[in-house]
């Protein structure tokens, strides 16, 4: 039974310590990470977790679509070169230490009670939990759409930040490894709606952390150029159009924001025109 006298802050700290022990204890000697303050332990845990997620999801998906199912999903001339993928990995690895800062700060602010997060589902009940999660996802969808769109529309932001990602602008340069190949500040800005939502709506903090890491898998998927045709998901078919036109499909998980704000372009309509 959980001690009812323990406050939210202490529960968040206990969770953080548990996640740190699991990740850091698996990959590093205790003497290396244990003396570090919790903030730096958490940053190191997020960094290691991010790197592992990036390489495991990227390598598995590339193996599946480029080797195991070679020429099934993509024609041979649409498969990116190893050089292109290695460049994407290099850009992502330079940015990963900086990407890891945002969730670390969010976790610290949650521990000291500055966000609306709650540590256990029973703190609010299942029905409010589901409702809050839905509101959280709407905020994230809206925020990422407009952040992404402004990174295109505000010319200095595009030139100095987002252009780093848009050098991959056709099928044979896009790969799952391009998903996190951003200028560090660009990647942080696009993830920022996740953190800002913590101050707007109550959210189960473990669910928030899980969704942050699901981002890594999702971004790998939408850069593989394979159109999944699952409405209303903003899959790779939509996102490939974004990389080729620069003016459409800014959305994240779904097409709804692009539909609402007039920037949606359907890959099936493009296929119909090409026939």
PLY file of the C-alpha trace (Angstrom):
ply
format ascii 1.0
element vertex 275
property float x
property float y
property float z
element edge 274
property int vertex1
property int vertex2
end_header
0.00 0.00 0.00
1.18 3.51 -0.81
1.74 5.76 2.22
-1.04 8.44 2.05
1.18 10.92 3.88
3.69 11.03 1.02
3.22 14.11 -1.18
3.29 14.31 -4.95
6.83 15.74 -5.00
8.23 12.80 -3.08
6.40 10.31 -5.30
7.80 12.00 -8.41
11.28 11.85 -6.86
10.84 8.14 -6.06
9.78 7.46 -9.64
12.76 9.41 -10.97
15.14 7.47 -8.73
13.60 4.19 -9.91
13.95 5.06 -13.61
17.52 6.23 -13.01
18.45 3.00 -11.23
16.96 0.88 -14.01
18.65 2.68 -16.91
21.91 3.87 -15.38
22.35 0.73 -13.30
22.04 -1.37 -16.45
24.64 0.48 -18.50
27.04 2.16 -16.09
28.96 1.21 -12.92
27.23 2.41 -9.77
30.31 4.45 -8.82
29.99 6.51 -12.03
26.38 7.67 -11.78
25.37 7.34 -8.11
27.38 10.36 -6.85
25.74 12.67 -9.41
22.89 14.99 -8.33
19.44 13.70 -9.37
19.16 16.36 -12.11
22.32 15.09 -13.83
21.32 11.47 -13.26
18.01 12.20 -14.94
19.69 13.97 -17.86
22.07 11.02 -18.31
19.17 8.56 -18.15
17.25 10.55 -20.78
20.34 10.76 -22.98
21.06 7.02 -22.81
17.38 6.20 -23.33
17.16 8.56 -26.31
20.27 7.13 -27.97
19.09 3.55 -27.48
15.63 4.31 -28.79
17.02 6.12 -31.82
19.38 3.34 -32.86
17.16 0.38 -32.01
14.06 1.77 -33.77
16.12 3.12 -36.69
18.16 -0.04 -37.32
15.20 -2.41 -36.94
12.99 -0.39 -39.27
15.76 0.13 -41.84
16.55 -3.60 -41.76
12.89 -4.44 -42.31
12.14 -2.06 -45.19
15.54 -1.87 -46.94
16.78 -5.46 -46.58
14.17 -7.96 -45.40
11.40 -6.41 -47.56
13.76 -4.94 -50.14
11.90 -3.61 -53.20
8.52 -4.48 -51.62
7.75 -1.08 -50.13
10.22 1.09 -52.04
11.84 0.83 -55.47
15.59 0.34 -55.41
16.32 3.91 -56.54
14.33 5.30 -53.58
16.47 3.62 -50.92
18.80 6.17 -49.30
22.53 5.59 -49.45
24.53 4.56 -46.41
26.31 7.90 -46.65
22.99 9.77 -46.34
21.97 7.69 -43.33
25.34 8.13 -41.64
25.04 11.91 -42.09
21.60 11.82 -40.48
22.96 9.77 -37.58
25.80 12.26 -37.13
23.42 15.24 -36.99
21.10 13.45 -34.54
23.93 12.38 -32.24
25.30 15.92 -32.04
21.85 17.13 -31.01
20.93 14.29 -28.62
22.69 15.71 -25.51
20.67 18.92 -25.98
17.40 17.12 -26.70
17.78 15.39 -23.34
17.77 18.70 -21.45
14.08 19.52 -22.04
12.54 16.41 -20.42
15.08 16.71 -17.61
13.98 20.27 -16.83
10.32 19.22 -17.10
10.93 16.43 -14.61
12.67 18.77 -12.19
9.87 21.36 -12.38
7.36 18.58 -11.78
9.24 17.30 -8.73
9.20 20.75 -7.12
5.47 21.15 -7.79
5.37 23.74 -10.56
3.38 21.68 -13.09
-0.15 20.27 -12.94
1.09 16.67 -13.20
-0.03 13.87 -10.90
2.03 10.75 -10.08
-0.59 7.99 -9.93
-3.74 7.34 -11.97
-5.75 6.74 -8.80
-4.99 10.36 -7.79
-7.69 11.43 -10.27
-9.43 8.24 -11.42
-9.55 6.53 -14.81
-12.21 8.67 -16.47
-10.52 12.02 -15.70
-7.16 10.45 -16.61
-8.44 9.60 -20.11
-10.06 13.03 -20.47
-6.93 14.89 -19.39
-4.82 12.76 -21.72
-7.10 13.64 -24.65
-6.83 17.38 -23.85
-3.07 17.03 -23.48
-2.80 15.41 -26.93
-4.92 18.18 -28.51
-2.63 20.80 -26.98
0.42 18.92 -28.28
-1.08 18.55 -31.77
-1.96 22.24 -31.93
1.38 23.38 -30.47
3.59 21.22 -32.68
1.63 22.19 -35.80
2.13 25.90 -35.19
5.70 25.56 -33.99
6.57 23.58 -37.10
4.73 26.00 -39.37
6.47 29.04 -37.87
9.84 27.34 -38.27
9.04 27.53 -41.99
7.29 30.90 -42.11
9.77 32.91 -40.02
12.71 33.09 -42.39
15.58 33.37 -39.86
14.20 30.35 -37.97
14.09 28.36 -41.18
17.51 29.49 -42.40
19.43 28.95 -39.17
17.45 26.09 -37.59
14.97 24.11 -39.65
16.93 24.06 -42.93
19.29 21.55 -41.29
16.47 19.00 -41.40
15.20 19.91 -44.86
18.36 19.01 -46.71
16.57 15.64 -46.81
13.99 16.63 -49.40
13.28 13.59 -51.56
12.69 9.87 -51.16
16.24 8.70 -51.71
17.57 10.99 -48.98
14.87 10.34 -46.36
15.24 7.45 -43.92
14.10 6.56 -40.39
17.38 8.06 -39.15
16.29 11.48 -40.46
13.58 11.61 -37.81
15.80 13.26 -35.18
18.32 14.88 -37.53
17.61 18.49 -36.48
19.52 21.49 -35.27
19.35 20.99 -31.47
17.27 24.11 -30.87
14.86 23.12 -33.65
14.28 19.72 -32.06
13.74 21.30 -28.64
11.26 23.86 -30.00
9.20 21.16 -31.68
9.11 19.10 -28.47
8.32 22.16 -26.34
4.48 21.79 -26.59
4.79 18.53 -24.63
6.41 20.40 -21.75
4.16 23.47 -21.94
1.09 21.23 -21.75
2.22 20.15 -18.26
1.40 23.65 -17.02
-2.03 23.73 -18.70
-3.69 20.38 -18.03
-3.23 17.73 -15.30
-1.42 14.76 -16.82
-0.05 11.52 -15.45
3.67 12.27 -15.55
4.73 8.74 -16.47
2.37 8.93 -19.45
4.03 12.22 -20.42
7.49 10.60 -20.30
6.26 7.63 -22.34
4.81 9.94 -24.99
8.10 11.84 -25.23
9.92 8.60 -26.04
7.16 7.44 -28.40
8.03 10.62 -30.34
11.34 8.98 -31.22
9.62 5.95 -32.73
7.02 8.08 -34.48
9.56 10.40 -36.11
11.47 7.37 -37.42
8.26 6.03 -38.94
7.14 9.20 -40.72
10.49 9.57 -42.49
10.44 6.13 -44.15
8.42 7.33 -47.21
5.91 4.46 -46.90
2.32 5.69 -47.01
0.36 3.70 -44.42
-3.09 4.97 -45.52
-4.60 4.92 -42.04
-6.96 7.87 -41.66
-6.59 10.28 -39.84
-2.95 9.45 -39.10
-0.33 11.89 -40.44
1.83 9.08 -41.78
4.93 9.03 -43.91
3.04 9.65 -47.15
1.89 13.03 -45.85
5.27 13.85 -44.33
7.16 13.00 -47.51
5.01 15.62 -49.27
6.02 18.06 -46.55
9.70 17.42 -47.32
9.17 17.98 -51.04
6.80 20.99 -51.07
7.80 22.64 -47.74
4.30 24.23 -47.53
1.99 21.36 -46.58
1.38 18.78 -43.85
2.99 20.43 -40.83
0.98 18.26 -38.44
2.16 15.65 -36.02
0.14 12.50 -35.27
-2.99 13.42 -37.22
-4.05 15.43 -40.26
-6.64 17.45 -38.34
-4.61 20.62 -37.74
-3.59 20.82 -41.40
-7.22 20.26 -42.39
-8.41 23.00 -40.00
-5.80 25.54 -41.12
-5.78 24.82 -44.85
-2.36 23.22 -45.32
-3.37 19.59 -45.90
-2.24 17.83 -49.07
-3.31 14.22 -49.52
-0.76 11.80 -51.04
-3.56 9.73 -52.61
-4.74 12.79 -54.54
-1.16 13.30 -55.76
-1.02 9.65 -56.87
-4.32 10.10 -58.74
-3.02 13.16 -60.61
0.16 11.30 -61.57
-1.77 8.42 -63.15
0 1
1 2
2 3
3 4
4 5
5 6
6 7
7 8
8 9
9 10
10 11
11 12
12 13
13 14
14 15
15 16
16 17
17 18
18 19
19 20
20 21
21 22
22 23
23 24
24 25
25 26
26 27
27 28
28 29
29 30
30 31
31 32
32 33
33 34
34 35
35 36
36 37
37 38
38 39
39 40
40 41
41 42
42 43
43 44
44 45
45 46
46 47
47 48
48 49
49 50
50 51
51 52
52 53
53 54
54 55
55 56
56 57
57 58
58 59
59 60
60 61
61 62
62 63
63 64
64 65
65 66
66 67
67 68
68 69
69 70
70 71
71 72
72 73
73 74
74 75
75 76
76 77
77 78
78 79
79 80
80 81
81 82
82 83
83 84
84 85
85 86
86 87
87 88
88 89
89 90
90 91
91 92
92 93
93 94
94 95
95 96
96 97
97 98
98 99
99 100
100 101
101 102
102 103
103 104
104 105
105 106
106 107
107 108
108 109
109 110
110 111
111 112
112 113
113 114
114 115
115 116
116 117
117 118
118 119
119 120
120 121
121 122
122 123
123 124
124 125
125 126
126 127
127 128
128 129
129 130
130 131
131 132
132 133
133 134
134 135
135 136
136 137
137 138
138 139
139 140
140 141
141 142
142 143
143 144
144 145
145 146
146 147
147 148
148 149
149 150
150 151
151 152
152 153
153 154
154 155
155 156
156 157
157 158
158 159
159 160
160 161
161 162
162 163
163 164
164 165
165 166
166 167
167 168
168 169
169 170
170 171
171 172
172 173
173 174
174 175
175 176
176 177
177 178
178 179
179 180
180 181
181 182
182 183
183 184
184 185
185 186
186 187
187 188
188 189
189 190
190 191
191 192
192 193
193 194
194 195
195 196
196 197
197 198
198 199
199 200
200 201
201 202
202 203
203 204
204 205
205 206
206 207
207 208
208 209
209 210
210 211
211 212
212 213
213 214
214 215
215 216
216 217
217 218
218 219
219 220
220 221
221 222
222 223
223 224
224 225
225 226
226 227
227 228
228 229
229 230
230 231
231 232
232 233
233 234
234 235
235 236
236 237
237 238
238 239
239 240
240 241
241 242
242 243
243 244
244 245
245 246
246 247
247 248
248 249
249 250
250 251
251 252
252 253
253 254
254 255
255 256
256 257
257 258
258 259
259 260
260 261
261 262
262 263
263 264
264 265
265 266
266 267
267 268
268 269
269 270
270 271
271 272
272 273
273 274
